[in-house]
Amino acid sequence: MDNIYCHFLVFFMFTRILLLLSVFFSATTVFAAVGDLDELRDFGNKNEWRLHKNDKRHNIQVYVKNEDGQSVRSFKVEAMLDAPVETLARIQFDIDAFPRWYFAVTEAKMLKKLSDKEYIFYMVHDAPVGTPDRDVILKVTIEPMTKKQPYVLLKFNALPDYLPPRPPFVRMLAEDYTVKWTPVDKNTTKLESEGFIHPGGIAPSWAVNFVQGKGPYVNMMGLRRMLFLPQYNDPQAPIMFTIKQ
């Protein structure tokens, strides 16, 4: 009987320990999830950039900011890329290739070349689960690099009424941002991008903020992969738009 009682006592204590550990880890997971959700909501200091991701290995930093009166955060990304400005331009202007590297893009096409410094293109974004996919029309204006301006600046602005609606996609009202390429040396470029999105339709702010935080980093990693493709590194390959004057 003593042996049976001892075995029962050990089993009882072991079960209690497992139960306590289960409760502890469940609570930790819940609190972590709540913290993550709070991060995606409209919390944090207003009008101040907060470091969201710091990838030291690949030299990529992503920042987010809560603007006054806005439930959706703005984003900023900085990256050092091992390529000249010309390579980045060839990749950026190859609109048809966007689904290969641009975050959650399933379709992309050039709509119109307005001049050697302006164009309009179309994209479809794969939205988070539970929300309709989005499409967007963007006008891009290029400010070429000059002696007085030692960088190339691209300005992206949404044109939601440029085309009729294309169901089942929901038309985005804004995907407005800038991209700045600053040569560091002949084989290195600093990229800086900053902007915000308005997904149109109905979308919870936490889902939009999730995209705002993840998208810029995924774009930089995708861009890094594209840098190695020979068609973008060929110095004889044409560049569709003017980037230097």
C-alpha positions in Angstrom: 0.0 0.0 0.0 2.8 2.4 0.8 4.3 1.9 -2.7 0.9 2.5 -4.3 0.4 5.6 -2.2 3.9 6.9 -3.1 3.3 6.3 -6.8 -0.1 8.1 -6.6 1.5 11.0 -4.8 4.2 11.4 -7.4 1.7 11.2 -10.2 -0.5 13.8 -8.5 2.4 16.2 -8.0 3.6 15.7 -11.6 0.1 16.4 -12.9 -0.2 19.5 -10.9 3.2 20.7 -12.2 2.1 20.1 -15.8 -1.2 22.0 -15.2 0.7 25.0 -13.7 3.1 25.0 -16.6 0.2 24.9 -19.0 -1.5 27.8 -17.4 1.7 29.8 -17.3 2.6 29.4 -20.9 -1.1 29.9 -22.0 -1.1 33.2 -20.1 2.2 34.2 -21.5 0.9 33.6 -25.0 -2.3 35.5 -24.4 -0.4 38.5 -23.0 2.1 38.4 -25.9 -0.8 38.3 -28.4 -2.5 41.2 -26.6 0.8 43.1 -26.8 1.2 42.4 -30.5 -2.4 43.5 -31.2 -1.8 46.7 -29.2 1.2 47.3 -31.4 -0.9 47.0 -34.5 -3.6 49.3 -33.2 -3.5 53.1 -33.0 -1.3 53.2 -29.9 2.1 54.8 -29.3 3.5 58.3 -29.4 1.9 60.4 -32.0 4.0 61.9 -34.8 7.2 60.1 -33.7 9.0 57.4 -35.7 9.4 54.1 -33.8 11.9 51.5 -34.9 9.8 48.5 -35.9 12.4 46.2 -37.4 16.2 46.4 -37.4 17.9 43.8 -39.6 21.6 44.5 -39.0 22.7 41.6 -41.1 21.0 43.0 -44.3 21.3 46.6 -43.2 17.5 47.3 -43.3 15.6 49.4 -40.8 11.8 49.8 -40.8 10.0 52.5 -38.8 6.3 53.2 -38.1 4.5 56.3 -37.0 1.0 57.1 -35.6 -0.2 60.3 -37.2 -2.7 62.6 -35.4 -6.2 61.8 -36.5 -5.2 58.6 -38.4 -5.8 55.0 -37.3 -3.4 53.7 -39.9 0.3 54.1 -39.4 2.8 55.7 -41.7 5.9 53.7 -42.7 9.6 54.5 -43.4 12.3 52.1 -44.5 16.0 52.7 -45.0 18.4 50.2 -46.6 22.0 50.0 -48.0 22.0 48.1 -51.2 25.0 46.7 -53.1 24.1 48.1 -56.5 24.4 51.3 -58.4 21.3 53.6 -59.0 21.1 52.3 -62.6 20.4 48.8 -61.4 17.7 49.9 -59.0 16.1 51.9 -61.8 15.9 49.0 -64.1 14.2 46.9 -61.5 11.8 49.6 -60.4 10.7 50.4 -64.0 10.2 46.7 -64.8 6.6 46.8 -63.7 5.6 43.4 -65.1 8.2 41.8 -62.7 6.7 43.3 -59.5 5.0 40.0 -58.5 8.5 38.5 -58.3 9.6 40.7 -55.4 7.0 43.4 -54.3 5.1 42.5 -51.2 1.7 40.7 -51.8 1.5 41.9 -55.5 -0.2 39.3 -57.7 -0.5 41.5 -60.9 1.2 44.6 -62.2 1.3 46.3 -65.5 2.3 49.6 -67.1 -0.7 51.7 -68.2 0.8 54.8 -69.7 4.2 56.5 -70.2 3.4 60.2 -69.8 6.9 61.5 -70.4 10.5 60.5 -69.7 9.9 61.4 -66.0 6.3 60.3 -65.5 4.2 57.1 -65.8 1.1 55.4 -64.6 0.9 51.8 -63.6 -1.6 49.3 -62.1 -1.2 46.7 -59.3 -3.3 44.1 -57.5 -2.5 43.4 -53.8 -3.3 40.1 -52.1 -5.0 41.3 -48.9 -4.9 39.6 -45.5 -7.3 36.7 -44.9 -10.9 37.8 -44.5 -10.5 41.0 -46.5 -11.0 41.5 -50.3 -8.0 41.9 -52.5 -7.1 45.5 -53.4 -6.1 47.1 -56.6 -4.5 50.5 -57.1 -3.5 52.9 -59.9 -0.3 54.9 -59.2 1.2 57.9 -60.9 5.0 58.1 -60.6 6.9 61.3 -60.9 10.7 61.2 -61.2 13.0 63.9 -60.0 16.4 63.0 -61.7 19.7 63.4 -60.0 21.6 66.6 -60.8 24.7 68.4 -59.7 22.5 70.3 -57.1 20.4 67.2 -56.1 22.7 64.3 -55.5 19.9 61.7 -55.5 17.0 60.4 -57.5 13.5 60.9 -56.0 10.4 59.0 -57.1 6.9 60.2 -55.9 4.1 57.7 -56.0 0.5 59.0 -55.8 -2.7 57.0 -56.1 -5.3 57.8 -58.9 -8.3 55.9 -57.6 -10.6 57.2 -60.4 -8.3 56.7 -63.3 -10.0 53.4 -64.2 -13.5 52.0 -63.5 -13.8 49.7 -60.6 -12.7 46.1 -61.3 -14.8 43.8 -59.0 -14.1 41.8 -56.9 -11.1 44.0 -56.1 -11.6 47.0 -53.8 -9.9 50.1 -55.1 -7.3 51.6 -52.8 -7.7 55.3 -52.1 -4.0 55.9 -51.3 -0.7 54.2 -51.7 1.3 57.4 -51.5 5.0 57.3 -50.8 8.4 58.4 -52.0 11.5 56.5 -52.9 14.9 58.1 -52.7 18.1 56.7 -54.1 21.4 58.3 -53.0 24.7 56.9 -54.4 27.2 56.2 -51.7 29.8 55.0 -54.2 29.7 53.5 -57.7 28.4 50.1 -56.4 26.4 51.1 -53.3 23.1 53.0 -53.0 21.2 54.2 -49.9 17.5 53.7 -50.3 15.0 55.6 -48.3 11.2 55.3 -48.7 8.4 56.8 -46.7 4.6 56.9 -47.0 1.2 55.5 -46.1 -1.7 53.6 -47.6 -5.5 53.9 -47.4 -6.9 50.5 -48.5 -10.4 51.7 -49.4 -13.5 49.8 -48.4 -13.7 48.3 -45.0 -10.6 47.0 -43.4 -9.6 46.9 -39.7 -6.8 49.2 -38.8 -4.8 46.4 -37.2 -4.8 44.5 -40.5 -3.6 47.6 -42.5 -0.9 48.3 -39.9 0.3 44.7 -40.2 0.9 45.3 -43.9 2.5 48.7 -43.2 5.0 47.1 -40.8 5.7 44.0 -42.8 5.5 45.2 -46.4 8.5 47.6 -46.6 10.8 44.9 -45.1 9.7 42.2 -47.5 10.1 44.7 -50.4 13.7 45.4 -49.4 14.5 41.7 -49.1 12.9 41.0 -52.5 14.7 43.9 -54.0 18.0 42.5 -52.7 17.3 39.2 -54.5 16.6 41.0 -57.8 19.9 42.9 -57.7 21.7 39.7 -58.7 19.8 39.1 -61.9 22.0 39.8 -65.0 19.3 41.7 -67.0 19.4 44.5 -64.4 23.2 44.7 -64.1 23.9 44.9 -67.8 25.4 48.5 -68.3 24.2 48.4 -71.9 20.6 47.7 -70.9 18.3 50.7 -71.5 16.7 52.6 -68.6 13.1 53.4 -69.5 13.0 56.8 -67.7 15.4 59.6 -67.0 17.2 59.3 -63.7 20.2 61.6 -64.3 20.6 65.0 -65.9 
